[in-house]
């Protein structure tokens, strides 16, 4: 009873305590925003444990974000908000990633990858996006979120695979008795990235309060940003020379480029039927028609209900549906030849006897198919999650919770203005003598075009006729389906027995089982499946797995309210998982919480993790993208002491590095996707920290946490440049197997950066979190919160037993992922009656550039690092009666993202996504009813 009164007493201060995203010493994590029922304090369950209890006795580092924290920002997508947090890395997928992004928003923790963080909704698994290895945060309505709990020390021993770096548990609003309607809109100072949102909910009780039904709906949209509308991104820089002027633009141009079969030089049409040498003024600016940010819209509906039959049975259910669409525009398709394993010619060859051949020898052509049009990617995803179950008291203090979740996600991807390479060859009369070999000799045979319906012969250097463009053009349709079934049976008792001595506490016990199955299938377009597209050749893939798991957790309060042991609690967790694909594994975790006095507590955890290859890693479809990278044969001199080895490798492939010129300037064709030969990865995590809550300074909380992760047999994909460097310098010759044979004109055709079992990962750091709230007067108060992360080390090993790469304080500028030593997020709020003013500032520390293999140095590169940057926002709020109004400005001083030579956008999109829109204004109005 005392605990209940204490909870009611502190409840008015709860938003101030957790509003700063503190490492909460008093985690009232089951508070319901408009609840008609109030849980007992001893029943409160915090992410990281299945046992309830006083929140200040948890050993786990849990960060809590309230709905008010999100509402203060312009965030339409939850993913956009999470990028503010120092612990959220840049190896996820932001909405600003258009090259290979897929239109999803995925997060990660500690820069360990989006596949290693488990996303839960109300403590249960939910359906992932059919096209990506993640839960798409775009599909989770921001207005429906009550709070977010982030467990930052792993969780495989309690939640199973995927919870390697931690768990993000999204608590939704339930059990409401009122209604709300909210409208939100925003726009940049440039007039783009226009966003709009309308959401509403209504809840009501029935049968004298024994049951409740809550309905929720939301529609939101965010407009695109074009590269040409940001001066800093309008002309991508290709290289980073130590001296001289950098280059801009691609040598794959709409007019076409011929490789002179005599001299090897690049030639372009002179407009009079002849050819001249390629000039820098001929290069193509591929950013002119490309996007920096996707267009995105989402419609979501959900229904939540429960009914209390008696103390032993409460039936509950939740149904969520979302329809998410995204679109983006890319430059016209580049063509140089086929992509392995297609058997079509590796180079687009104009035969010696063609009337369009002035040299009388076969020559290769590259061309950007502007006559076909800009590529337009459109994605549509329908996701259903249906969950139902029963919970209640068995006998005494024993509680149970039995549930089943079924989730399904269906993706339809459409890409307009793709190029059918087989048809393209037919328009130039290019016929293979051996159709089974991509290196086959060719001949000129106009009859292959005459025999094909719709085909017309075409000079590749003349504007394509409408008929020829229509024959070459096709719209690519791809489909993916994901299904999940998850059955949970959980039991717990917070008061199993009391320890038989003075100051001994009551032991809590939780145990249960889970059976989960997941399936994924990917069906590519028939043209792609046949290998006829200028994009990747992909076959149908599909498969799945099922796992049966059991877990147990014991919480042992060794001492309570004793001398120098106000609380001394040990938490033990273990999980056994039996996979039908990889056998049985066991994981465990030990936690200790010691509060010698009221004002300070110490805590520590040590646990293991196990991650089986996900169905995406195993069965994901192969896709082609053009990440930033450079052909070693075009820059052999940049390798310093290993330049000789690089030159020798190039010469062995028939390439003279002194005269060779890459057709792909700054970006190289790279294949990514699943690998059925993958094995599981394992890991270990430990944390140690302290929480200070001095009673003489009310509402002050300070926590310091040291964390350390180690992964072995890590499942990941090596970077394109890393593969090429390791192969051509001879440091890792086994990587040469990932480089496809060059085309007949000497160009790289594809680098296979598919998922593999790499060596390992070691990362550690320090989190410091501070919250403080003070009264300034009868109507005035000031709140401060500070989240700070100091990265101590980040080391990655790409081959078992190989060298460890130090990425601490480095920006992997070719992939856009950075590991700054310092990151922070600070908020200061002033409350005056019904008014509030909040100032928010992010800091991302400076980083040295690294190409995945080496740090850039002034001897070989013009620019070598990015400076530390601040991103500042301000929000003004007003609440009166039933109405709430918020308006604000993000990126108050219109700071541009730091310049980064990524060969695509002139910045590291994933690292600096918050800077890309520029100054952004928004307003929101909500009314309760």
N, C-alpha and C positions, 0 to 999 in steps of 0.2 A: 504494500500500500504506500509506503514511504517513497518507493521508486516511482510510482505513478504520480504522486504529488510533485516529486522533483522534476519529472518530465514536463508536467504542465507549467511548472515555474520557469523552466529555461526555454520553453518552446518559443516565446516571443523573440528570443535572441538567436534562435537557430539560423535564420537566413544570414545574419552577420557572421556567425561562426563558420558556416560552411560556404558562404558566398565567396570567400576568397580562395576556394579550392584548397583548403588546408589539409594537412595530414591530421585528421580530426582526432583529438583526444576524447571527444564525446560524440560518437557516431550514431545519432538517432536516424539511422539510414532507412527506416520504414515509415517516416513521417509522410502522410498523404496530404497533398496540397489543399484539397477541399474535402477531406475525409469525413464521413459520417460516423466512423468508428475510430477509436484510439487504441493502438496496440499497447500491451504492457511492455515496460522497458526490458524485462527479462526475455521477451520474445523477439527483440530486435535482432535481425540477421544482417551482417555486413558481408559484402563480397570477399571471398577468401576463407569463409567458414560456413558450414551448414548448421552451426550451433548458435543460438542466441546468447545474449548476456550483455553485461554493461560494456558499452562500446569502447571504453578506455582501457579494456584489458586485451585488446587484440595485438598480436605480434606482427601482423601483416601491415606493410605500408600501403594504405588505401587513401586515394585522393577523391574528394567528392566535389562535384560541380552541380550547382543548383540550376533550375530552369531560369532563375532571374539573371544568373551570370550570362547565359546565352542570349536572353532577351535584350541585354544591354548592347549587344553588338548587332551588326547588319546581317549576320549569318542566316542564309536561307537553307543551307546544307549543314548538317552536323559535322561533316568532314571539314568544311571551311572553318568552323569554330575550333576544332581540335588542333589544327595546325598552329594555333597560338601557344599551345602548351609546350614547355621546354622538353618534356619527356617524350613527346610525339615527334618521331623522326621524319626524314624526308625521303624514305624509301617506300612510302606508300604511293597512292595515285590521286593527285588533286584534280579538281575540275579544270585546271588550267593546262593539263597535259593532253594535247591533241594528237601527238604522234605516238600511237600505241596505247592511248589511254582507255579506249573502249567506252567512254562516256560515263565511267563509274567514279565514285569517290571512296577511296579505301585508306585506312589509317594504319600506322604501325607504332610500336613502342621501342624506344632505345635504338632506332635505326637497325632493327633486326629483321625487317621485312613484314609485309602485310599478311603473309601466311603463317606468322608465328604469334599473332595476337588473336585471342578468342573473343568474339563479340557475342554477348548474351543479351537477351531482352527479357527483363523480369526474371533473371536467373536461369533461363532456359535457352537452349540453342535455337537458332532461327535459320531460315533458308538463305543460302549464299546466292550471289549473282551467277546466272548460268554461264556468263562469259568470262568471269574473273575469279581468282582465288581469294575471295573476300566477301563480306557482307557489304553491300553497296549502301553507304551512309546517305546517299541522295534519296533513297527510298524510305527513310525513317523521318516522319514529319517532326520538325523541330518543335512545333507548338504542342505536340502530344507528350513531350519529355518532361518528366517531373524532376529527375536528377540523373547524374551519371556517376558511377562508382568505378574507379580505375585501380585495379590491383597491380602493383608494380614489381612483383618479385616472382613471376611465374605462377603456374597453377595447374600443371599437368597432374600432380598427385591428387588433386581434388576434382578437377573438371575434365581431365583427359587430354588427348593430343590437341595441338594448336595453341594451347595456353603456355607457350614457351617463354615469351617475354612478359606476358601478363594477361589480364582479363579486363575488358571494358564491358561493364554491365549497365545497360540502359534501362532505367526504371521509367515506365510510362505511367500516365495518370489513370487511376482507376477509381471505382467506388464513389463517383461524383454525384452530387444531388442538384447541382445548378447547371448553368449553361454559359457559354462564352462565344463571342464572335470577334475575330481579330483580322485586321487588314494591314498589310505591310507593303511598302514599295520603296525602290531605290534606283539610283542612276549615277553614273560617273560624271565628272565635269566635262568629259568628251562626248557625252550623250549616248554611250553604249553600256553594255552589261546591265541593261534595264531589268530589274527584278520585280516580281509581284507575288503576293501571297494572300490567300484568303483561307481561313480555317475556322472551324466551329465544333463545339461539342455540346452534348446535353446528356445529363445523367439523372436517373430517378430511381427511387426505392419502390418496392412493392411488398405486399403481404406484411404490413406493419414493420418494415425495415429488415425483414429476414432476407430479402433479395435485392439486387441492384442490377440495373442495365445502364451502361454508358456507351454512347455512340459518338464517333469522331470522324471528321472528314477534313481534308486539306487539299488545296491545289496551289502549286507554286511554279514559277517559271523564272529562268535567268537567261538573259540574252547573251549573244556571243561578243567576243572582242576580236577584231581583225588585226593582224600584224601591221598592216600598213597604217593603222590609226594610232600607233605608238611609235614616235620618232626613233626611240632607242631600239626597236625591233624591226623597223621597216626594211633594213638591208643587212642580212646576217653576214657576219665576218667568218670566213672559212678557216683561216689559219692564224698563227700567232708568231710571226718571225722575229728573231732577235734583232734584226736590222732590216731596213727597207720597209716598203709599204705592204700591208696585208692585202689579201685578195678577197673579193666579194663576188657572190653569184656562182651558179652552177654551169659547168661546161656541157651539160646535157640541155640543149636549147631547142625551142620550137622549130627553128629553121633546119635543124639537123646538123650533125657533125660527121664528116667522113675521115677515116684514118687512112692517110695516103699509103698505099701498099708498097711504095718505093722508099719513102723517107720516114714513114711512121708518124708524120706530123698530123695535127688536127686541122682539117680543112672545112670551110663553110662555103655555101653558094655565093657567088659574086653578083647574082641577079641577072647575069647575061649568059647563062648556060655554062659558065666555068666555075672554078674554085679559087679561093684565096685562103691564106692562113687565118686561123682563129685569133681574134683580138680580144683584149680584156673588155672592150666595149660590147662584145657579142654575148658575154656571159648573162645568164638568166637569173633574175631575182625571184626565187621560188616563194618568197614570203609575201609577194604582192597579193596573191589571192588566198593565202592561208590564214588560219585562225590561231589566236593565242589562247582562247577560251571557248569551250563548247557551248552551244545552245542546249539548254536543258529544261525539261518540264516534268513534273511529277504529280500524279493524282493518287491520293491514298484514302482508304476507308477502313475503319475498324469497328468492331463491336466487342464489348467486354461484359460478361455477366457472371453472377454468382448467386447461389441460394443456400441458406443455412437450414438443412433439414433438422439437425440437432447438433449437440456438442461433438458428435462423432463423425458427422458427414457434412461437409460443405462442398457442393458441386460448383465447379467454375469452368469457364471456357473463354477463349479469346480467338477472334478471327481477324486477320490483317490481310489487306490486299493493296498492292500498289501497281500502278502502270507508269513506267518511267520511259521517257524518250529523250534521246540526245542526238544532236547532229553537228557535223563539222565540215568545213571545206578545206581541201588540200590542193596543192598545185597539180597541174596535169600529170598524168602518169609518165614516168621516165622509162625508156626502153633501151636496153643494150643487148638483150638476149634472154635466154631462158634461165629459170632459177632451178637448181638441182632439187629433186631428182628428175625433172622433166628431161625427156629425150630429144626435145626440139633443139635447134642449133644454139649453142652457148653464146654465139655472137650473131647479131643481125647482119647477114652477109649479102652484099649485092654481087651476084656472080659475074665472072669476067666477061661473058658474052651478053650481058644485059645492055640494052640501049641506053641505060642510065649510068653506065660505067665508062668514064673517059680514060681509064688507065689500062684496060685490057687485062687486069688481074683482079682476083677477088678482093674486095675491101669491106671493112666493117663500118656500120653506121650506128650512131646513138641519136636519139631524138626524144624530145619532150612533146607528148601528143596534145598540144594545145588545140589542134583542129577537132579533137574529140571532145574537149571541154574539161573544166575543173572536176576533180574527183569530189563526190559528195557522199559522206558516210552518214548513214542514219541507223540508229539503234532503237529497238523497242523491247522492253523487258516487262513481262507480267510475272509478279511474284505473289504467291499465296502462302500463308502460314496459318495453320489451324491447330489450336492446342486446347485440350480438355482434360479434366481430371477431377479428383476428389481429395480432400484433406480433412483432418480432424484429430480428435483425441482417441487413442485406443483404450488405454487404461492408465490411471494415475497421471504421470507427467509425460507418458509416451505419446508422441505425435507421429502422424504419417502424412505423406504427400505422394499420390500416385497420379501420373500424367502421361499423356502421349502427344507428341507433336509431329505433324506432317507438314512438310514444306515442299513447294515446287516452284521452280523458276524457269521461264521459257524466254529465250533470246532469239530475236530475228534481226539480223544485220543486213543492211543493203548498201552497196557501194555503186553509185552511178558513174558512168564514163570510165569504166575499166577497159583495158585493151586485150583483145583476143589475139595472142601472138601468132597462132597458127594462121588466122585470117590475115594478119599483117604480112606474113611471109608470102601468102598467096597473092596479095596485091602487088608485090614486087617480083613475082614469078620465081621465087627462091624455092628450090626443091632439093631435099636431102637425097643423097644416093643411098645412105643407110639410115632409114627412119628410126632405128633402135639406138643410135649413138648421137649424143649431143655435139661430138666433135667431127661428125661426118662431113665429107666434102659435099659441095652443093653445085647445082647447075641451074641455068636459066631455062625455065619451062613455062611460058605464058599459058599453056593449055590447062594448068591446074587452076588458074583463075577463071578461065572461060568455062570450065566444067562446074564451077561452084556458083550456085544461085546467089545473086546479089553482089558478086565480086566484080570489081573493075580494076584494071591495071593502073598503077599510080607511081609517079616519080616521087621518091621519098623526100626530095628537096623542093618540091612544089607544094603549094597549098592543097590540102586534101579536098576533093570534091565532096559534096554532101553525101553522095551514094557511097563513096569510099569510106568516109568517116562512119557512116551507119553500119557498114559491113565490119569494120574493125571494132567498133564500140560494143560493149555489153554491160548489163547491170548484174552485179554479183550478189547472190542471195545465199547467206549462211544461216544455219540454225543450230542452237544448242539447247539442251534440256538438262535440268538438274533436279534431283529428288532426294529428300531426306526423310527418314522415319526415326524417331527418337522416343524410346519408352523409358520412363524414370520411375523408380520406386524408392522413396526415401523415408527413413525413420530417424527420429532424434528425441533425446530426453536431456534437458539441461540440468536435471537434478537426479541422476541415477543413484548416487549415494554420497554421504558426507565423509570426508576423511576423519579418521577416529582420533583426532587430537585437537587441542586448543588452537584456534585460528586456522584450522583446516577448512578448505572450501568444499563445494559440492561438485563432484565430477560430472561432466557432461559427455554424452556419447551420441554419435551419429553414424549411421551406416546405410548402405543402400546398393542398388544395382542400376545399371543403364545398359540398354541394348540399342545400338544405332546402326543404321545402314545408309549409305549414300551411293548414288549412281549419277553418272554424267555421260552424255553423248554429244558429239559434235558432227554435224553433217555439212560439209562445204558445198559450194556451188558445183554443179557438174563440170563446168568449164575449168574450174580450179582443180577438181579431182582428176581430170584428164591430163593436167599439166599444160593446158593451152593458154593460161593466163600469164601476163607479165608479172603478176604477183606470185606468191608462194604456191607450190604444188602441195596440196593437202589431201589426205585420204580420210575417210570416215574413221572416227575414233570413238571408243566408248568402253565403259567398264564401271566397276564399283567395288565396294567392300562392305563387310559388316563386322562389328566388334561388340563383344559382351564384356562388361566391366563391373567390378565391385569395388566399393570404397568403404573406408572406415575412418572416423575422426574421433579423437578423444581429447577433451580439454580438462586439465588437472590443475585446479587452483591450490597450489601447495600451501600458501599462506594468504590470509586476508586480515587486514587491520592489525598486523603484528608489528613489533618494533623493527624498523628498517625493512619492513616488508608489508607495506600497505596492500600490495598485490604482488604475488609471485606465481605466475601461471605458465604451465607448459602445454603446448598444443601439438598433438601428434596426428599426422595424416598419412594415409597410404591408399594406393589404388592398384588393382591388378586388371590388366586389359588383355583380352584374348582376341587377336585379329585373325580372320580367316586367310589373310594374305601374308602376314609376317610373324605369326606365332604369338607368344605370350610375353608380356613385359610387366615389370613392377616398378612403381615410382613412390617416393616417400618425401615427407617434409617434417621438419622439427622446428617449432617456434617457441620462443621464450619471451615473456613479458614480465619485467621487474620494475615496480614502482616503490622505491624505498620510503618515500614520503609523498605527500599530496602534490607537490609542485614539480616533480620530475619523474619520468619513467624511461626505462631502457628496454630495447627490444632487439631481437635477432631471429633470423630464419635461415635454414639450410635445407635445400631440396633438390630433387632431380627432375629431369624432364625427358620425355620421349616423344618424338614426332614421326609418325609414319608418313610416307609420301602421300600427299592429298590426291584426290581423284583428278585435280587439275594438273598436278605435277606429273601424274602418270598418264592421263588420257587427254590432256588439253590439246586442242588442234594447233597445228603449226601455222604460224603467221609470219608475214614478212614486214619488217619495218626498216627504217634507215637511221639508226642511232649515229651520234657523232663519233667519228673515227677517221683515221687516215691510213692509206695504203703505205706500208713501210717502204715499198720500192719507189715511191714518189718523194720520200724524205729520208733517204738512207743516212745523209750527213747529220741528221738530228740525233742519231743514236750514239754519238761520241765514240767511246772506246770500242763499242760493238758494231760500229758502222761497217767495218770490213766483213763481219759475219753476215750482216744484212745484205750487203752487195753480192756476196757469194751466193746466198740463197736465191736472190732475184735472178742472177745470171744462170743459175741451174734451171730456172723456169723459163729461160729464153727471153729475159727482160734485161735491158740495159738501163740501170737506175739513173744514169747520167742524162738520158734523153726521154725516159718514160714519163708519161703524164696520165694521171688517173682521171677516168671519166666521172667518178664520183668524188667531188671535191668537198671534203668536210663530213660526208656521211657515206656509210657503206651498207649494202644490203645484208641484213642479218635475220636469220631464222630463229624463232623462239617457239617453245611449246613443250609438250609433255615427253616423258621418257619412261617407258615401262620397265626399264632395268634398274630403277632407283631402289636404294635400300634406306631403312630408317636412320634418323639422326638422334643423338642423345645429348643431354646437357646437364649442367649443374649450376645452381644459383644460390648465392647467400647474400644476406643483408644484415646490417647492424646499425642501430640508430638510437636517438633519444628524442623525447618530447618534453618540452618545458612549458608548464602552465602555472605561473606563479600566482598564488591566491591574492597577493598584495597588489597585483596589477590585473584587475578584472578584464576579461575578454581578450587576453593576450595569449597567443600560442606560438611556440617556435619549435620546429622539428628539424633535425639533421639526420640524414640517412646515407650510409655508404652501401653501394650495390655492386655486385660482380656476377657476370654471366660467362659461362664457358660452353661452347657447342663443339661437338665432334661429328665427323661424317656429315657435315652440313649440306643440306639440300639447297642448291642455289644455281644460278646461271652465271658463268664468268662473263666479264665485259668484252665487247667486241675488240677494243684496242688491246686489252690484256691478252687475248688469244693470239692476235697478230704479233704482238711484241714477243711473247714467249716463244712462238714458232720461229720467227725470222731472226731473232737474236740468238737462238739456240739454247736459251736458259731453260726452257721447258719444251723440248721437241715433241712431246706427246700431244701438245695442243695443235700440232700441224694436221692431225686427223680431223679437226673441226673446221678446217679451211677447205672449201670445195675447190676442185681444179679450176684454174683460170680459163677464161674464154679464149677462143682462137685468136682474139686480138690482144690478149694479155691482161684483160681486166679481171678483177675479183668478181666472182659470180655470187657467192654467198658464204657467210660465216655462220656456223651452226652454234648458236649460244643457247642451247636447250638446257633444261634442268639436269643437274648432275650432283653426285655426292662429292663435294669438295673437301678440303682439309678440315678447317675449323674456324671458330670465331672466339675471341676473348675481348670483353669490354667491361669497363668499370667506371664508376663515377660517384658524385656526391650530389644529393638533393638537399636544398635548404628551403624551408617554407615557413612563412611568417604571416600571421593574421593578427590584427589589432583593431578594436573598436572602442571609441571613447565619446563620451557626452560632452558637447560644447555649450549646451544651454538647454532650456526647456524644449525647444523645437529643433535643435541642431545636433548632429552627430557626425563623426568622421570615421570612416573605415579604411583600413589599409590591408592589402594582401600582396605578398611577394612570393613568386615561384622562381626558384633559381636552380639551374643544373650546371655542375662543373664536370665536364668529361675528362677523366683522368687517362683512360686508354681505350683505343679501339684498334685491334689487330686482327687481320684476316689471313687465312692460309688457303690457297686455292688448290693445292694438291697435297694428299697425305704425305707427311714427312718433308714437305717443301718449305720454302722460306715464308716467314710471317711478315706481311706487309703492314706497316704502321700508317694508319689512316687518321690518327688522332689530330684534330685541328686541320684536317684536309678537306678540300672540296673535290670530289670526283667529278670534275667539270664536264666530262663527256656524257655522264649519266644524269647529272643534275642533283646528285645526292651528296650531302655534306655532313661532316661530323665536327661542328664547331666546339671549341673547348668550353665556351660559355654561352648559355642561353637563359633568358629570364622573361617573365611576364608579370608586370606590376599593374595593380589597379588601385586607384584612390577614389573614394566616393564620399561626397558631402550630401547629407540629408538635411533639408530645411522644411519641416512640415510636410506638405504634399509634394514638394519639389525635391529632385535629386540631380546631382551632377557627377558624372563618372569620367575619370581620365584613365586610359589604358595605354600601356606602352610595352612593346616587345623589343627585345634586343637579341640579335644574332651576331655572335662574335666573328671576327675576321678569320679567314682560312687561307691556307696555302693550297695552290692548285696541284692536283695529282692526276695523271692520265690513267691510273689504275695500276701502273707499274712503278713509275718514278715521280718524284716531285719536280715541277718545272723549275728551271734555274735561269738566271739572266743570260747565261752563255748561249742558251739554245731557244729562249722564248722571250718575247717582248714584254708580256705581262705574266705575273706569276702568282698573284694572290688577290683575294677580295677583302675589302675592309669590313669592319664591324658596322652594323646598321641598326637604326631605331625605326620602328613603325608605331605611330601615335594615333590614337582614336579618342573621340570624346562623345559622350551621350548625355542628353538632357531628358529627364523623365518627370512626369506629373501624374498624380493619381488623386482622383476625387470621386467619392461615392463608388459607382459601378464602372467608372471610366478610367482607363489607363492610356497614357500617351507617352511614346518614346520617339525621340528624333536625335540624329547624330551624324557625325562625319568620321569616316574611316580614312586612314592615311592623310591626316590633317594637313600636312605640309607637302602633299603630292610628291613624296620621295619616289624616285625611280629605282627599280631593282638594280643591284650591282651588276656591272658588266662582266659577262663570262663568255669566253670563246667556246660556245657549244656547237657551232656550226648550224644552228637552227633558229634560235630566237634571241641570241646575244645576252642570255642570262641563264641561270640555273632555275628552271621553271618549278621543279618540285621543292627546292629550298626556299625560294623567295616568292611563293605563290601569292602571299598577301599584298605584295607590292604591285603586282601586274595590272590590276584595274586602275591604279592611280587614285586620286581623291574621289571618294564615293560618299554620297549623301543618301540618307534613308529616313523614313518616318513610319511609325506604327501606331495604330489605334485599336484598342480592345475594349469591349463592354461585356460585363457580366449580367446575366439575367436568370 
